[in-house]
């Protein structure tokens, strides 16, 4: 039975193309369990984000398959194997190895939304020659996500080298003045090469936005018209 403080948006995937993802961070254990149960009981797959391994016991006993991705801190709950491929293609680049946690959150979400993902770690501007070896496959992608901390310069550099849409994903790495991702966020916002920017450590948001773009492009490649859903207070 759903908790009185939980109102699952079961139609979100049909309405927006992105299913509701349950954010574990900040939720009471009983509310988290109720939300997961409400979605999983409908037979679909559920993503639980920002779930620390120490809290996995909260969902013990639920009669649904579970797969935990430790680096991304994402739990996938529900039936079914690999999601149906959409044909959308998204590349992910990280400035440093320390950005891998946020980049992996984006990767898992993209794969759950049917996208093919290619990822290259540790190609930041401190040794920019490492980026050059990745430039040959970037044009094959529909969208590119660039996850970077410190000053966040990699996103602007990549945007200046490709005609693909670039999404800057600032990461909370760095210390002192402008630390914890603030300098990376501001640097990306001030980029003179055009890119979209999400909030600090917002791997899910970057992935969901990239998937919408990539999946629309994939439909166009196949000559398929996108379905248009009406928006009304009563739902889809």
C-alpha positions, 0 to 999 in steps of 0.5 A, a space after each residue: 500500500 503506498 505511503 500517504 506521502 508518496 504519489 507515484 507518477 505512473 504515467 510519466 514515461 508515456 507523457 515525457 519519454 522519461 520514467 519517474 526515477 526514485 531519489 533515495 537521498 532524503 527519503 525515510 526508509 518506509 517512504 522509499 520502500 513504499 515508492 519502489 513497491 508502488 512502481 514495481 507492483 505495476 510490472 515495470 522497471 524502477 530506477 532508484 538513484 543516490 542509493 548508498 549500499 548501506 541502505 540496500 537492506 531497506 528493500 529486502 524481501 520485495 519480490 522483484 529482481 534487483 541489480 545494484 550498480 555500486 559506482 553509480 549508486 543506482 538500483 534497478 528493480 523489476 522484471 525484464 532484461 536489457 531495455 529495448 534499443 532505441 537507436 539513440 547514441 550518446 557519448 560521455 567524456 570525463 575530465 578525470 577519473 574522479 568524475 566517473 561516479 557521476 558519469 556512470 549514473 548518466 550511463 546507467 540512465 541512458 542505457 535504461 532509456 534504450 540508448 547506446 553509450 560510449 564512454 571515455 574517462 580521464 581525457 581532461 585539459 590537464 593533458 589535452 592530448 588524451 582527448 585527441 584520440 577520442 575525436 574520431 568517434 564523437 561525430 558518430 554520437 547524437 549527443 555528447 555529455 561532458 562530465 568535469 570538475 575543477 574548472 570544468 574547461 573540458 565541456 567548452 573545449 569539446 563543444 568547440 570541436 564538434 557539431 554534436 549537441 554537448 551537455 555540460 555536467 559539472 562535477 563536485 570535484 575541486 577545493 578552496 575558492 570555487 570548489 565542490 563543482 561551483 567553478 565547473 558550473 560557472 565555467 560551463 555557463 560562461 562557455 564561449 562555445 555553445 552548450 547546455 549545462 545541468 546542475 552540479 552532479 546531476 547525472 540523471 538530468 544530463 542523461 534524461 535530456 540527452 536521451 530525449 534528444 538522441 531518441 528523437 534523432 534515432 526516430 528521424 533516422 528511421 523515418 518514424 514520426 514522433 507520437 504527440 501526447 496531449 497534456 491535461 490535468 487528468 493525465 495522458 
